[in-house]
Amino acid sequence: MKVLITGVAGFIGYSISDFLLKKKFNIIGLDSLNNYYNLKLKKKRLSNLKKNNNFHFLKLNLNNRKNLFKKLKKYKIDLVIHLAAQPGVRYSLKFPKTYVDNNISAFANLLDFVRLKKTKLIYASSSSVYGDTKKFPVSENDLLMPNNIYALTKKNNEEMAKLYSKFYSINIVGLRFFTVYGEWGRPDMFILKFLNFFKNNKKFPLFNNGNHYRDFTYVDDLMKMIFPIIKNIKKYNKGHYIFNVCTGKSLNIKKILNLLINLTKYKKINHLGYQKTEVKKTHGSNKKILKLSKKIKFTDYNVGVYNTYKWFLKNKKLF
């Protein structure tokens, strides 16, 4: 199967590409290589993928519709996995137009590409679309109440995908990711952010005294959950399907923080107030996606955080 993966130099894009290459898939990877965070890390991910002969990279910004169609014209593509997006909740308050351009306009171009190529699509949504709900665990049919610009763009993507699927009979699957972490992760997310502050001997900013809960999803477990969808994408005929991708458990941020402090012996914390863009809790139901595969033994967070910490120590120069 030939798979086009956007955002291939990002955390999840890289992880999925690496996983599928080991399964002998052919991957065409797209990425604009923007500087939202350290390019060293993105380029290292990319250099790892380029070692495989079944991987081909194109530097491309999805906002450039003409270039998108031109550069991909010669390829026969069976499936598109769309992971390119502008991430970051707090960043969206400072640069809202960036999110409109890179999360909405870019996705509209990609939907048109999929429509005209008559191929299938899997795209990344986010747990943030549920907003600050009070009912847990959230399931795929629950009301969506985004409370920041980033989350709103993800809800918009889902609505566009649903309409394209309806009017053009395209197979489309949306994946609502819940706080994915692990090796090769994003440096702006909680665990690697803490480790980076530890490395630079700076006070780590802790909002709301750590009184948040997150459904932390280890990247290896994410692969186990979504691979059955990728492998059997032909089963998703003429419809728009949504899946939560999560462990189904919610952890207090302070548990992760204490584990990191125990590992690093680093205790420099800058206690800050509550951020209005942040949701207080994420906790998803994974019953729907688990019906697709054999029983998954989820990675204990102690193991996942430790693996991430050990990886960071070996790759500090990338941060």
Summary of the structure (lengths in Angstrom):
residues: 319
radius of gyration: 18.9
end to end distance: 34.3
largest distance: 56.3
contacts: 1052
relative contact order: 0.14
helix: 46%
strand: 18%
